[in-house]
């Protein structure tokens, strides 16, 4: 009889009703649901419980342990990665057979694979957003001391974040976390990414019947260029004179505009006489998301939060100038946001209500710009629904 050991985090199902004595390809449980997925070297199944949807990935024991450990270590760092829920080990009783394991992760709601993005009709306008997001994910991993070792299009999930795209690390079985990555290790990771992305684009070209010469083989090089520019932006040293302290605020605001939180500012004496060396410690990319939750209690992705904060200030502008902004923020949630979310949750074509809310805000801006006046939210909502929800989500 096959035996196994299982580790499951609290707050989730115990998964004991699943057929762990079989390979997941032979499972017959009615908990299995079929969701879109990218290419994977391992077998993957999706299962549904009352607590949510989970992903089961079957892989060798050593790889599974590393995958689970790295994903656990990344939690709390701000790096977007799938959430590890459990690990099932020792699933083979044959001493001559490599022991099989299964990694359990939480399904990333509203996410999709690179094939759905790159092969969709809306990839053209979304191309820059995807490249920026991919580069930013790699920057975040390296800032957290994580060497990926297998960065590729298929090891990342994508999710719409207002007018941007969020990338989520999926596969960590080759990754390792150190206190700090050397430049050599970072550049090695970049080179692996370039080669893997080129392979992914060649595969897409072949699937679509194109010659290899027509494949976008430079996509990885483009991501690397964006990575290097962003890394320089985050790590450049600021040296100022004592009377130029205002430049510290400029630097912090520049980083906030990128969605980055600044954890601390350290002032150090400079070797250049009376100058001051400024070292800024970067936090996670959630400046606007934190601000929105502080003001209203609403949770959203970073760029979604930037859009929604704009709507909060739009609401402020309609209130008396001496009104209490704390109360106004709560009124916005009760009078504007919550009724809209109730309507969007009931709309059949809306899969991600928060993203749809951001699309409506953008649509309001477009209509107002064309009309030369503020058309208001109600008119924008009705037009958005009446005209096939333009721009949502892959037709942007």
Buried (B, 14 or more C-beta within 10 A) or exposed (E): EEEBEBEBEEEBBEBEEBEBEEEBEEBEEEBBEEBEBBEBEBEBBBBBEEEEBBBBBBBEBEBBBBBBBBBBBBEEBBBBBBBBBBBBBBBBEEEEEEBBBBBBBBBBEBBBBBBBBBEBEBBEEBBEBBBBBBBBBBBBBBBBBBBBBBBBBBBBBBBBBBBBBBBBBBBBBBBBBEEEBEEEBBEBBBEBBBEBBBBBBBBBBEEEEEEEEEBBBEBBBBBBEBBBEBBEEBEEEBBBEEEBEEBBEEBBEEBBEBBBBBEEBEEEEBEEEEBBBBEBEBBBBBBBBBBBBEBBEBEBBBBBBBBBBBBBEBBBEEBEEEEEEEEBBBBBBEEBBEEBBEBBEEEEEBEBBBBBBBBBBBBBBBBBEEEEEBBEBEBBBEBBBEEEBEBBBBEB
